[in-house]
Amino acid sequence: MVAYEYRLKGKGRRMCRLCGTSRGVIRSHNLYICRRCFREVAPNINFKKYG
Ligand SMILES: [Zn+2]
């Protein structure tokens, strides 16, 4: 597990920087994390619920 280490493999590859998945990644707000991880870190970054 590579926590908070955003690995960029080429252009256009948007991956969750927490779990590495490329599905449902939120690119807005400069988050770049998937919705699943977002729900976990949202309280930490003082963010409201998504969706
Ligand atoms: Zn994730």
mmCIF file of the protein (N, C-alpha, C, O) and its ligand, coordinates in Angstrom:
data_MODEL
# 
_entry.id   MODEL 
# 
loop_
_entity.id 
_entity.type 
_entity.pdbx_number_of_molecules 
1 polymer     1 
2 non-polymer 1 
# 
_entity_poly.entity_id                      1 
_entity_poly.type                           'polypeptide(L)' 
_entity_poly.nstd_linkage                   no 
_entity_poly.nstd_monomer                   no 
_entity_poly.pdbx_seq_one_letter_code       MVAYEYRLKGKGRRMCRLCGTSRGVIRSHNLYICRRCFREVAPNINFKKYG 
_entity_poly.pdbx_seq_one_letter_code_can   MVAYEYRLKGKGRRMCRLCGTSRGVIRSHNLYICRRCFREVAPNINFKKYG 
_entity_poly.pdbx_strand_id                 A 
# 
loop_
_entity_poly_seq.entity_id 
_entity_poly_seq.num 
_entity_poly_seq.mon_id 
_entity_poly_seq.hetero 
1 1  MET n 
1 2  VAL n 
1 3  ALA n 
1 4  TYR n 
1 5  GLU n 
1 6  TYR n 
1 7  ARG n 
1 8  LEU n 
1 9  LYS n 
1 10 GLY n 
1 11 LYS n 
1 12 GLY n 
1 13 ARG n 
1 14 ARG n 
1 15 MET n 
1 16 CYS n 
1 17 ARG n 
1 18 LEU n 
1 19 CYS n 
1 20 GLY n 
1 21 THR n 
1 22 SER n 
1 23 ARG n 
1 24 GLY n 
1 25 VAL n 
1 26 ILE n 
1 27 ARG n 
1 28 SER n 
1 29 HIS n 
1 30 ASN n 
1 31 LEU n 
1 32 TYR n 
1 33 ILE n 
1 34 CYS n 
1 35 ARG n 
1 36 ARG n 
1 37 CYS n 
1 38 PHE n 
1 39 ARG n 
1 40 GLU n 
1 41 VAL n 
1 42 ALA n 
1 43 PRO n 
1 44 ASN n 
1 45 ILE n 
1 46 ASN n 
1 47 PHE n 
1 48 LYS n 
1 49 LYS n 
1 50 TYR n 
1 51 GLY n 
# 
loop_
_struct_asym.id 
_struct_asym.entity_id 
A 1 
B 2 
# 
loop_
_chem_comp.id 
_chem_comp.type 
_chem_comp.mon_nstd_flag 
ALA 'L-peptide linking' y 
ARG 'L-peptide linking' y 
ASN 'L-peptide linking' y 
CYS 'L-peptide linking' y 
GLU 'L-peptide linking' y 
GLY 'peptide linking'   y 
HIS 'L-peptide linking' y 
ILE 'L-peptide linking' y 
LEU 'L-peptide linking' y 
LYS 'L-peptide linking' y 
MET 'L-peptide linking' y 
PHE 'L-peptide linking' y 
PRO 'L-peptide linking' y 
SER 'L-peptide linking' y 
THR 'L-peptide linking' y 
TYR 'L-peptide linking' y 
VAL 'L-peptide linking' y 
ZN  non-polymer         . 
# 
_pdbx_entity_nonpoly.entity_id   2 
_pdbx_entity_nonpoly.name        ? 
_pdbx_entity_nonpoly.comp_id     ZN 
# 
_pdbx_nonpoly_scheme.asym_id         B 
_pdbx_nonpoly_scheme.entity_id       2 
_pdbx_nonpoly_scheme.mon_id          ZN 
_pdbx_nonpoly_scheme.ndb_seq_num     1 
_pdbx_nonpoly_scheme.pdb_seq_num     101 
_pdbx_nonpoly_scheme.auth_seq_num    101 
_pdbx_nonpoly_scheme.pdb_mon_id      ZN 
_pdbx_nonpoly_scheme.auth_mon_id     ZN 
_pdbx_nonpoly_scheme.pdb_strand_id   A 
_pdbx_nonpoly_scheme.pdb_ins_code    . 
# 
loop_
_atom_site.group_PDB 
_atom_site.id 
_atom_site.type_symbol 
_atom_site.label_atom_id 
_atom_site.label_alt_id 
_atom_site.label_comp_id 
_atom_site.label_asym_id 
_atom_site.label_entity_id 
_atom_site.label_seq_id 
_atom_site.pdbx_PDB_ins_code 
_atom_site.Cartn_x 
_atom_site.Cartn_y 
_atom_site.Cartn_z 
_atom_site.occupancy 
_atom_site.B_iso_or_equiv 
_atom_site.pdbx_formal_charge 
_atom_site.auth_seq_id 
_atom_site.auth_comp_id 
_atom_site.auth_asym_id 
_atom_site.auth_atom_id 
_atom_site.pdbx_PDB_model_num 
ATOM   1   N  N  . MET A 1 1  ? 0.837   -1.206 0.000   1.00 0.00 ? 1   MET A N  1 
ATOM   2   C  CA . MET A 1 1  ? 0.000   0.000  0.000   1.00 0.00 ? 1   MET A CA 1 
ATOM   3   C  C  . MET A 1 1  ? 0.863   1.243  0.000   1.00 0.00 ? 1   MET A C  1 
ATOM   4   O  O  . MET A 1 1  ? 1.749   1.411  0.838   1.00 0.00 ? 1   MET A O  1 
ATOM   5   N  N  . VAL A 1 2  ? 0.587   2.104  -0.952  1.00 0.00 ? 2   VAL A N  1 
ATOM   6   C  CA . VAL A 1 2  ? 1.352   3.338  -1.061  1.00 0.00 ? 2   VAL A CA 1 
ATOM   7   C  C  . VAL A 1 2  ? 0.473   4.500  -0.633  1.00 0.00 ? 2   VAL A C  1 
ATOM   8   O  O  . VAL A 1 2  ? -0.257  5.071  -1.443  1.00 0.00 ? 2   VAL A O  1 
ATOM   9   N  N  . ALA A 1 3  ? 0.546   4.836  0.608   1.00 0.00 ? 3   ALA A N  1 
ATOM   10  C  CA . ALA A 1 3  ? -0.317  5.871  1.140   1.00 0.00 ? 3   ALA A CA 1 
ATOM   11  C  C  . ALA A 1 3  ? 0.212   7.258  0.831   1.00 0.00 ? 3   ALA A C  1 
ATOM   12  O  O  . ALA A 1 3  ? 1.368   7.584  1.098   1.00 0.00 ? 3   ALA A O  1 
ATOM   13  N  N  . TYR A 1 4  ? -0.657  8.048  0.270   1.00 0.00 ? 4   TYR A N  1 
ATOM   14  C  CA . TYR A 1 4  ? -0.368  9.453  -0.005  1.00 0.00 ? 4   TYR A CA 1 
ATOM   15  C  C  . TYR A 1 4  ? 0.840   9.655  -0.913  1.00 0.00 ? 4   TYR A C  1 
ATOM   16  O  O  . TYR A 1 4  ? 1.352   10.768 -1.030  1.00 0.00 ? 4   TYR A O  1 
ATOM   17  N  N  . GLU A 1 5  ? 1.283   8.608  -1.539  1.00 0.00 ? 5   GLU A N  1 
ATOM   18  C  CA . GLU A 1 5  ? 2.354   8.798  -2.511  1.00 0.00 ? 5   GLU A CA 1 
ATOM   19  C  C  . GLU A 1 5  ? 1.770   8.613  -3.896  1.00 0.00 ? 5   GLU A C  1 
ATOM   20  O  O  . GLU A 1 5  ? 1.567   7.489  -4.357  1.00 0.00 ? 5   GLU A O  1 
ATOM   21  N  N  . TYR A 1 6  ? 1.509   9.708  -4.542  1.00 0.00 ? 6   TYR A N  1 
ATOM   22  C  CA . TYR A 1 6  ? 0.824   9.670  -5.825  1.00 0.00 ? 6   TYR A CA 1 
ATOM   23  C  C  . TYR A 1 6  ? 1.766   9.265  -6.929  1.00 0.00 ? 6   TYR A C  1 
ATOM   24  O  O  . TYR A 1 6  ? 2.680   10.008 -7.286  1.00 0.00 ? 6   TYR A O  1 
ATOM   25  N  N  . ARG A 1 7  ? 1.540   8.080  -7.468  1.00 0.00 ? 7   ARG A N  1 
ATOM   26  C  CA . ARG A 1 7  ? 2.402   7.610  -8.542  1.00 0.00 ? 7   ARG A CA 1 
ATOM   27  C  C  . ARG A 1 7  ? 1.764   7.910  -9.884  1.00 0.00 ? 7   ARG A C  1 
ATOM   28  O  O  . ARG A 1 7  ? 0.637   7.494  -10.155 1.00 0.00 ? 7   ARG A O  1 
ATOM   29  N  N  . LEU A 1 8  ? 2.474   8.619  -10.705 1.00 0.00 ? 8   LEU A N  1 
ATOM   30  C  CA . LEU A 1 8  ? 1.963   8.967  -12.020 1.00 0.00 ? 8   LEU A CA 1 
ATOM   31  C  C  . LEU A 1 8  ? 2.623   8.098  -13.076 1.00 0.00 ? 8   LEU A C  1 
ATOM   32  O  O  . LEU A 1 8  ? 3.823   8.197  -13.331 1.00 0.00 ? 8   LEU A O  1 
ATOM   33  N  N  . LYS A 1 9  ? 1.812   7.247  -13.682 1.00 0.00 ? 9   LYS A N  1 
ATOM   34  C  CA . LYS A 1 9  ? 2.358   6.403  -14.729 1.00 0.00 ? 9   LYS A CA 1 
ATOM   35  C  C  . LYS A 1 9  ? 1.826   6.871  -16.076 1.00 0.00 ? 9   LYS A C  1 
ATOM   36  O  O  . LYS A 1 9  ? 0.826   6.354  -16.574 1.00 0.00 ? 9   LYS A O  1 
ATOM   37  N  N  . GLY A 1 10 ? 2.483   7.825  -16.643 1.00 0.00 ? 10  GLY A N  1 
ATOM   38  C  CA . GLY A 1 10 ? 2.046   8.325  -17.933 1.00 0.00 ? 10  GLY A CA 1 
ATOM   39  C  C  . GLY A 1 10 ? 0.921   9.328  -17.805 1.00 0.00 ? 10  GLY A C  1 
ATOM   40  O  O  . GLY A 1 10 ? 0.346   9.518  -16.733 1.00 0.00 ? 10  GLY A O  1 
ATOM   41  N  N  . LYS A 1 11 ? 0.621   9.969  -18.930 1.00 0.00 ? 11  LYS A N  1 
ATOM   42  C  CA . LYS A 1 11 ? -0.431  10.972 -18.916 1.00 0.00 ? 11  LYS A CA 1 
ATOM   43  C  C  . LYS A 1 11 ? -1.809  10.329 -18.931 1.00 0.00 ? 11  LYS A C  1 
ATOM   44  O  O  . LYS A 1 11 ? -1.990  9.232  -19.460 1.00 0.00 ? 11  LYS A O  1 
ATOM   45  N  N  . GLY A 1 12 ? -2.743  10.998 -18.365 1.00 0.00 ? 12  GLY A N  1 
ATOM   46  C  CA . GLY A 1 12 ? -4.120  10.544 -18.431 1.00 0.00 ? 12  GLY A CA 1 
ATOM   47  C  C  . GLY A 1 12 ? -4.449  9.456  -17.443 1.00 0.00 ? 12  GLY A C  1 
ATOM   48  O  O  . GLY A 1 12 ? -5.615  9.088  -17.297 1.00 0.00 ? 12  GLY A O  1 
ATOM   49  N  N  . ARG A 1 13 ? -3.465  8.939  -16.769 1.00 0.00 ? 13  ARG A N  1 
ATOM   50  C  CA . ARG A 1 13 ? -3.732  7.890  -15.798 1.00 0.00 ? 13  ARG A CA 1 
ATOM   51  C  C  . ARG A 1 13 ? -4.079  8.505  -14.457 1.00 0.00 ? 13  ARG A C  1 
ATOM   52  O  O  . ARG A 1 13 ? -3.208  8.976  -13.726 1.00 0.00 ? 13  ARG A O  1 
ATOM   53  N  N  . ARG A 1 14 ? -5.346  8.494  -14.150 1.00 0.00 ? 14  ARG A N  1 
ATOM   54  C  CA . ARG A 1 14 ? -5.758  9.029  -12.870 1.00 0.00 ? 14  ARG A CA 1 
ATOM   55  C  C  . ARG A 1 14 ? -6.038  7.888  -11.908 1.00 0.00 ? 14  ARG A C  1 
ATOM   56  O  O  . ARG A 1 14 ? -6.980  7.119  -12.096 1.00 0.00 ? 14  ARG A O  1 
ATOM   57  N  N  . MET A 1 15 ? -5.246  7.791  -10.918 1.00 0.00 ? 15  MET A N  1 
ATOM   58  C  CA . MET A 1 15 ? -5.442  6.713  -9.965  1.00 0.00 ? 15  MET A CA 1 
ATOM   59  C  C  . MET A 1 15 ? -5.655  7.272  -8.569  1.00 0.00 ? 15  MET A C  1 
ATOM   60  O  O  . MET A 1 15 ? -5.190  8.360  -8.229  1.00 0.00 ? 15  MET A O  1 
ATOM   61  N  N  . CYS A 1 16 ? -6.359  6.508  -7.792  1.00 0.00 ? 16  CYS A N  1 
ATOM   62  C  CA . CYS A 1 16 ? -6.531  6.897  -6.405  1.00 0.00 ? 16  CYS A CA 1 
ATOM   63  C  C  . CYS A 1 16 ? -5.167  6.835  -5.716  1.00 0.00 ? 16  CYS A C  1 
ATOM   64  O  O  . CYS A 1 16 ? -4.483  5.812  -5.760  1.00 0.00 ? 16  CYS A O  1 
ATOM   65  N  N  . ARG A 1 17 ? -4.795  7.916  -5.096  1.00 0.00 ? 17  ARG A N  1 
ATOM   66  C  CA . ARG A 1 17 ? -3.467  7.946  -4.480  1.00 0.00 ? 17  ARG A CA 1 
ATOM   67  C  C  . ARG A 1 17 ? -3.450  7.201  -3.142  1.00 0.00 ? 17  ARG A C  1 
ATOM   68  O  O  . ARG A 1 17 ? -2.416  7.099  -2.481  1.00 0.00 ? 17  ARG A O  1 
ATOM   69  N  N  . LEU A 1 18 ? -4.595  6.698  -2.774  1.00 0.00 ? 18  LEU A N  1 
ATOM   70  C  CA . LEU A 1 18 ? -4.654  5.946  -1.529  1.00 0.00 ? 18  LEU A CA 1 
ATOM   71  C  C  . LEU A 1 18 ? -4.625  4.446  -1.780  1.00 0.00 ? 18  LEU A C  1 
ATOM   72  O  O  . LEU A 1 18 ? -3.827  3.722  -1.184  1.00 0.00 ? 18  LEU A O  1 
ATOM   73  N  N  . CYS A 1 19 ? -5.505  3.984  -2.673  1.00 0.00 ? 19  CYS A N  1 
ATOM   74  C  CA . CYS A 1 19 ? -5.585  2.547  -2.897  1.00 0.00 ? 19  CYS A CA 1 
ATOM   75  C  C  . CYS A 1 19 ? -5.128  2.181  -4.306  1.00 0.00 ? 19  CYS A C  1 
ATOM   76  O  O  . CYS A 1 19 ? -4.885  1.009  -4.591  1.00 0.00 ? 19  CYS A O  1 
ATOM   77  N  N  . GLY A 1 20 ? -5.010  3.165  -5.184  1.00 0.00 ? 20  GLY A N  1 
ATOM   78  C  CA . GLY A 1 20 ? -4.448  2.896  -6.490  1.00 0.00 ? 20  GLY A CA 1 
ATOM   79  C  C  . GLY A 1 20 ? -5.463  2.520  -7.553  1.00 0.00 ? 20  GLY A C  1 
ATOM   80  O  O  . GLY A 1 20 ? -5.097  2.247  -8.696  1.00 0.00 ? 20  GLY A O  1 
ATOM   81  N  N  . THR A 1 21 ? -6.718  2.505  -7.189  1.00 0.00 ? 21  THR A N  1 
ATOM   82  C  CA . THR A 1 21 ? -7.724  2.156  -8.181  1.00 0.00 ? 21  THR A CA 1 
ATOM   83  C  C  . THR A 1 21 ? -7.943  3.318  -9.143  1.00 0.00 ? 21  THR A C  1 
ATOM   84  O  O  . THR A 1 21 ? -7.643  4.473  -8.841  1.00 0.00 ? 21  THR A O  1 
ATOM   85  N  N  . SER A 1 22 ? -8.474  2.973  -10.309 1.00 0.00 ? 22  SER A N  1 
ATOM   86  C  CA . SER A 1 22 ? -8.717  4.008  -11.307 1.00 0.00 ? 22  SER A CA 1 
ATOM   87  C  C  . SER A 1 22 ? -10.213 4.182  -11.542 1.00 0.00 ? 22  SER A C  1 
ATOM   88  O  O  . SER A 1 22 ? -10.634 4.880  -12.464 1.00 0.00 ? 22  SER A O  1 
ATOM   89  N  N  . ARG A 1 23 ? -10.995 3.545  -10.703 1.00 0.00 ? 23  ARG A N  1 
ATOM   90  C  CA . ARG A 1 23 ? -12.442 3.611  -10.880 1.00 0.00 ? 23  ARG A CA 1 
ATOM   91  C  C  . ARG A 1 23 ? -13.039 4.591  -9.876  1.00 0.00 ? 23  ARG A C  1 
ATOM   92  O  O  . ARG A 1 23 ? -12.770 4.525  -8.677  1.00 0.00 ? 23  ARG A O  1 
ATOM   93  N  N  . GLY A 1 24 ? -13.859 5.502  -10.403 1.00 0.00 ? 24  GLY A N  1 
ATOM   94  C  CA . GLY A 1 24 ? -14.550 6.435  -9.533  1.00 0.00 ? 24  GLY A CA 1 
ATOM   95  C  C  . GLY A 1 24 ? -13.620 7.402  -8.839  1.00 0.00 ? 24  GLY A C  1 
ATOM   96  O  O  . GLY A 1 24 ? -13.870 7.825  -7.710  1.00 0.00 ? 24  GLY A O  1 
ATOM   97  N  N  . VAL A 1 25 ? -12.545 7.747  -9.523  1.00 0.00 ? 25  VAL A N  1 
ATOM   98  C  CA . VAL A 1 25 ? -11.591 8.670  -8.912  1.00 0.00 ? 25  VAL A CA 1 
ATOM   99  C  C  . VAL A 1 25 ? -12.091 10.101 -9.023  1.00 0.00 ? 25  VAL A C  1 
ATOM   100 O  O  . VAL A 1 25 ? -12.478 10.552 -10.100 1.00 0.00 ? 25  VAL A O  1 
ATOM   101 N  N  . ILE A 1 26 ? -12.079 10.786 -7.940  1.00 0.00 ? 26  ILE A N  1 
ATOM   102 C  CA . ILE A 1 26 ? -12.504 12.174 -7.920  1.00 0.00 ? 26  ILE A CA 1 
ATOM   103 C  C  . ILE A 1 26 ? -11.315 13.075 -8.226  1.00 0.00 ? 26  ILE A C  1 
ATOM   104 O  O  . ILE A 1 26 ? -10.352 13.150 -7.463  1.00 0.00 ? 26  ILE A O  1 
ATOM   105 N  N  . ARG A 1 27 ? -11.410 13.748 -9.348  1.00 0.00 ? 27  ARG A N  1 
ATOM   106 C  CA . ARG A 1 27 ? -10.292 14.594 -9.748  1.00 0.00 ? 27  ARG A CA 1 
ATOM   107 C  C  . ARG A 1 27 ? -10.504 16.030 -9.304  1.00 0.00 ? 27  ARG A C  1 
ATOM   108 O  O  . ARG A 1 27 ? -9.551  16.802 -9.195  1.00 0.00 ? 27  ARG A O  1 
ATOM   109 N  N  . SER A 1 28 ? -11.742 16.380 -9.051  1.00 0.00 ? 28  SER A N  1 
ATOM   110 C  CA . SER A 1 28 ? -12.023 17.750 -8.651  1.00 0.00 ? 28  SER A CA 1 
ATOM   111 C  C  . SER A 1 28 ? -11.481 18.021 -7.250  1.00 0.00 ? 28  SER A C  1 
ATOM   112 O  O  . SER A 1 28 ? -11.205 17.094 -6.488  1.00 0.00 ? 28  SER A O  1 
ATOM   113 N  N  . HIS A 1 29 ? -11.339 19.264 -6.934  1.00 0.00 ? 29  HIS A N  1 
ATOM   114 C  CA . HIS A 1 29 ? -10.838 19.689 -5.623  1.00 0.00 ? 29  HIS A CA 1 
ATOM   115 C  C  . HIS A 1 29 ? -9.416  19.208 -5.372  1.00 0.00 ? 29  HIS A C  1 
ATOM   116 O  O  . HIS A 1 29 ? -8.943  19.219 -4.235  1.00 0.00 ? 29  HIS A O  1 
ATOM   117 N  N  . ASN A 1 30 ? -8.729  18.781 -6.444  1.00 0.00 ? 30  ASN A N  1 
ATOM   118 C  CA . ASN A 1 30 ? -7.351  18.304 -6.300  1.00 0.00 ? 30  ASN A CA 1 
ATOM   119 C  C  . ASN A 1 30 ? -7.250  17.155 -5.310  1.00 0.00 ? 30  ASN A C  1 
ATOM   120 O  O  . ASN A 1 30 ? -6.293  17.060 -4.542  1.00 0.00 ? 30  ASN A O  1 
ATOM   121 N  N  . LEU A 1 31 ? -8.244  16.295 -5.340  1.00 0.00 ? 31  LEU A N  1 
ATOM   122 C  CA . LEU A 1 31 ? -8.246  15.182 -4.399  1.00 0.00 ? 31  LEU A CA 1 
ATOM   123 C  C  . LEU A 1 31 ? -7.535  13.973 -4.990  1.00 0.00 ? 31  LEU A C  1 
ATOM   124 O  O  . LEU A 1 31 ? -6.615  13.417 -4.391  1.00 0.00 ? 31  LEU A O  1 
ATOM   125 N  N  . TYR A 1 32 ? -7.983  13.580 -6.180  1.00 0.00 ? 32  TYR A N  1 
ATOM   126 C  CA . TYR A 1 32 ? -7.415  12.411 -6.845  1.00 0.00 ? 32  TYR A CA 1 
ATOM   127 C  C  . TYR A 1 32 ? -7.490  11.175 -5.977  1.00 0.00 ? 32  TYR A C  1 
ATOM   128 O  O  . TYR A 1 32 ? -6.516  10.435 -5.835  1.00 0.00 ? 32  TYR A O  1 
ATOM   129 N  N  . ILE A 1 33 ? -8.637  10.966 -5.408  1.00 0.00 ? 33  ILE A N  1 
ATOM   130 C  CA . ILE A 1 33 ? -8.868  9.746  -4.653  1.00 0.00 ? 33  ILE A CA 1 
ATOM   131 C  C  . ILE A 1 33 ? -10.222 9.189  -5.061  1.00 0.00 ? 33  ILE A C  1 
ATOM   132 O  O  . ILE A 1 33 ? -11.093 9.938  -5.503  1.00 0.00 ? 33  ILE A O  1 
ATOM   133 N  N  . CYS A 1 34 ? -10.402 7.913  -4.921  1.00 0.00 ? 34  CYS A N  1 
ATOM   134 C  CA . CYS A 1 34 ? -11.660 7.309  -5.333  1.00 0.00 ? 34  CYS A CA 1 
ATOM   135 C  C  . CYS A 1 34 ? -12.735 7.622  -4.300  1.00 0.00 ? 34  CYS A C  1 
ATOM   136 O  O  . CYS A 1 34 ? -12.448 8.061  -3.186  1.00 0.00 ? 34  CYS A O  1 
ATOM   137 N  N  . ARG A 1 35 ? -13.954 7.389  -4.695  1.00 0.00 ? 35  ARG A N  1 
ATOM   138 C  CA . ARG A 1 35 ? -15.088 7.741  -3.834  1.00 0.00 ? 35  ARG A CA 1 
ATOM   139 C  C  . ARG A 1 35 ? -15.059 6.928  -2.544  1.00 0.00 ? 35  ARG A C  1 
ATOM   140 O  O  . ARG A 1 35 ? -15.499 7.385  -1.489  1.00 0.00 ? 35  ARG A O  1 
ATOM   141 N  N  . ARG A 1 36 ? -14.542 5.738  -2.655  1.00 0.00 ? 36  ARG A N  1 
ATOM   142 C  CA . ARG A 1 36 ? -14.500 4.864  -1.489  1.00 0.00 ? 36  ARG A CA 1 
ATOM   143 C  C  . ARG A 1 36 ? -13.536 5.428  -0.435  1.00 0.00 ? 36  ARG A C  1 
ATOM   144 O  O  . ARG A 1 36 ? -13.864 5.506  0.749   1.00 0.00 ? 36  ARG A O  1 
ATOM   145 N  N  . CYS A 1 37 ? -12.364 5.808  -0.886  1.00 0.00 ? 37  CYS A N  1 
ATOM   146 C  CA . CYS A 1 37 ? -11.384 6.368  0.041   1.00 0.00 ? 37  CYS A CA 1 
ATOM   147 C  C  . CYS A 1 37 ? -11.826 7.758  0.481   1.00 0.00 ? 37  CYS A C  1 
ATOM   148 O  O  . CYS A 1 37 ? -11.525 8.198  1.591   1.00 0.00 ? 37  CYS A O  1 
ATOM   149 N  N  . PHE A 1 38 ? -12.533 8.429  -0.391  1.00 0.00 ? 38  PHE A N  1 
ATOM   150 C  CA . PHE A 1 38 ? -12.977 9.783  -0.086  1.00 0.00 ? 38  PHE A CA 1 
ATOM   151 C  C  . PHE A 1 38 ? -13.842 9.807  1.161   1.00 0.00 ? 38  PHE A C  1 
ATOM   152 O  O  . PHE A 1 38 ? -13.750 10.712 1.990   1.00 0.00 ? 38  PHE A O  1 
ATOM   153 N  N  . ARG A 1 39 ? -14.674 8.798  1.270   1.00 0.00 ? 39  ARG A N  1 
ATOM   154 C  CA . ARG A 1 39 ? -15.578 8.735  2.422   1.00 0.00 ? 39  ARG A CA 1 
ATOM   155 C  C  . ARG A 1 39 ? -14.788 8.565  3.718   1.00 0.00 ? 39  ARG A C  1 
ATOM   156 O  O  . ARG A 1 39 ? -15.246 8.947  4.795   1.00 0.00 ? 39  ARG A O  1 
ATOM   157 N  N  . GLU A 1 40 ? -13.620 7.997  3.598   1.00 0.00 ? 40  GLU A N  1 
ATOM   158 C  CA . GLU A 1 40 ? -12.813 7.763  4.792   1.00 0.00 ? 40  GLU A CA 1 
ATOM   159 C  C  . GLU A 1 40 ? -12.009 8.999  5.175   1.00 0.00 ? 40  GLU A C  1 
ATOM   160 O  O  . GLU A 1 40 ? -11.831 9.307  6.353   1.00 0.00 ? 40  GLU A O  1 
ATOM   161 N  N  . VAL A 1 41 ? -11.533 9.693  4.156   1.00 0.00 ? 41  VAL A N  1 
ATOM   162 C  CA . VAL A 1 41 ? -10.671 10.837 4.435   1.00 0.00 ? 41  VAL A CA 1 
ATOM   163 C  C  . VAL A 1 41 ? -11.453 12.136 4.502   1.00 0.00 ? 41  VAL A C  1 
ATOM   164 O  O  . VAL A 1 41 ? -10.937 13.156 4.958   1.00 0.00 ? 41  VAL A O  1 
ATOM   165 N  N  . ALA A 1 42 ? -12.685 12.099 4.052   1.00 0.00 ? 42  ALA A N  1 
ATOM   166 C  CA . ALA A 1 42 ? -13.502 13.306 4.041   1.00 0.00 ? 42  ALA A CA 1 
ATOM   167 C  C  . ALA A 1 42 ? -13.554 14.005 5.405   1.00 0.00 ? 42  ALA A C  1 
ATOM   168 O  O  . ALA A 1 42 ? -13.353 15.218 5.470   1.00 0.00 ? 42  ALA A O  1 
ATOM   169 N  N  . PRO A 1 43 ? -13.810 13.293 6.465   1.00 0.00 ? 43  PRO A N  1 
ATOM   170 C  CA . PRO A 1 43 ? -13.845 13.934 7.789   1.00 0.00 ? 43  PRO A CA 1 
ATOM   171 C  C  . PRO A 1 43 ? -12.501 14.536 8.160   1.00 0.00 ? 43  PRO A C  1 
ATOM   172 O  O  . PRO A 1 43 ? -12.440 15.539 8.871   1.00 0.00 ? 43  PRO A O  1 
ATOM   173 N  N  . ASN A 1 44 ? -11.443 13.937 7.688   1.00 0.00 ? 44  ASN A N  1 
ATOM   174 C  CA . ASN A 1 44 ? -10.109 14.390 8.036   1.00 0.00 ? 44  ASN A CA 1 
ATOM   175 C  C  . ASN A 1 44 ? -9.783  15.715 7.357   1.00 0.00 ? 44  ASN A C  1 
ATOM   176 O  O  . ASN A 1 44 ? -9.097  16.565 7.923   1.00 0.00 ? 44  ASN A O  1 
ATOM   177 N  N  . ILE A 1 45 ? -10.280 15.873 6.151   1.00 0.00 ? 45  ILE A N  1 
ATOM   178 C  CA . ILE A 1 45 ? -9.992  17.102 5.412   1.00 0.00 ? 45  ILE A CA 1 
ATOM   179 C  C  . ILE A 1 45 ? -11.142 18.079 5.519   1.00 0.00 ? 45  ILE A C  1 
ATOM   180 O  O  . ILE A 1 45 ? -11.225 19.059 4.778   1.00 0.00 ? 45  ILE A O  1 
ATOM   181 N  N  . ASN A 1 46 ? -12.031 17.791 6.462   1.00 0.00 ? 46  ASN A N  1 
ATOM   182 C  CA . ASN A 1 46 ? -13.148 18.702 6.724   1.00 0.00 ? 46  ASN A CA 1 
ATOM   183 C  C  . ASN A 1 46 ? -13.996 18.904 5.482   1.00 0.00 ? 46  ASN A C  1 
ATOM   184 O  O  . ASN A 1 46 ? -14.284 20.033 5.085   1.00 0.00 ? 46  ASN A O  1 
ATOM   185 N  N  . PHE A 1 47 ? -14.390 17.797 4.878   1.00 0.00 ? 47  PHE A N  1 
ATOM   186 C  CA . PHE A 1 47 ? -15.170 17.861 3.656   1.00 0.00 ? 47  PHE A CA 1 
ATOM   187 C  C  . PHE A 1 47 ? -16.551 17.261 3.901   1.00 0.00 ? 47  PHE A C  1 
ATOM   188 O  O  . PHE A 1 47 ? -16.714 16.318 4.675   1.00 0.00 ? 47  PHE A O  1 
ATOM   189 N  N  . LYS A 1 48 ? -17.520 17.825 3.231   1.00 0.00 ? 48  LYS A N  1 
ATOM   190 C  CA . LYS A 1 48 ? -18.869 17.312 3.385   1.00 0.00 ? 48  LYS A CA 1 
ATOM   191 C  C  . LYS A 1 48 ? -19.058 16.049 2.561   1.00 0.00 ? 48  LYS A C  1 
ATOM   192 O  O  . LYS A 1 48 ? -18.214 15.715 1.729   1.00 0.00 ? 48  LYS A O  1 
ATOM   193 N  N  . LYS A 1 49 ? -20.133 15.366 2.784   1.00 0.00 ? 49  LYS A N  1 
ATOM   194 C  CA . LYS A 1 49 ? -20.396 14.126 2.071   1.00 0.00 ? 49  LYS A CA 1 
ATOM   195 C  C  . LYS A 1 49 ? -20.504 14.374 0.575   1.00 0.00 ? 49  LYS A C  1 
ATOM   196 O  O  . LYS A 1 49 ? -21.010 15.398 0.115   1.00 0.00 ? 49  LYS A O  1 
ATOM   197 N  N  . TYR A 1 50 ? -20.016 13.413 -0.144  1.00 0.00 ? 50  TYR A N  1 
ATOM   198 C  CA . TYR A 1 50 ? -20.029 13.530 -1.585  1.00 0.00 ? 50  TYR A CA 1 
ATOM   199 C  C  . TYR A 1 50 ? -21.200 12.757 -2.165  1.00 0.00 ? 50  TYR A C  1 
ATOM   200 O  O  . TYR A 1 50 ? -21.425 11.599 -1.812  1.00 0.00 ? 50  TYR A O  1 
ATOM   201 N  N  . GLY A 1 51 ? -21.944 13.397 -3.056  1.00 0.00 ? 51  GLY A N  1 
ATOM   202 C  CA . GLY A 1 51 ? -23.066 12.733 -3.703  1.00 0.00 ? 51  GLY A CA 1 
ATOM   203 C  C  . GLY A 1 51 ? -24.200 12.565 -2.714  1.00 0.00 ? 51  GLY A C  1 
ATOM   204 O  O  . GLY A 1 51 ? -25.248 12.023 -3.063  1.00 0.00 ? 51  GLY A O  1 
HETATM 205 ZN ZN . ZN  B 2 .  ? -9.126  4.681  -3.152  1.00 0.00 2 101 ZN  A ZN 1 
# 
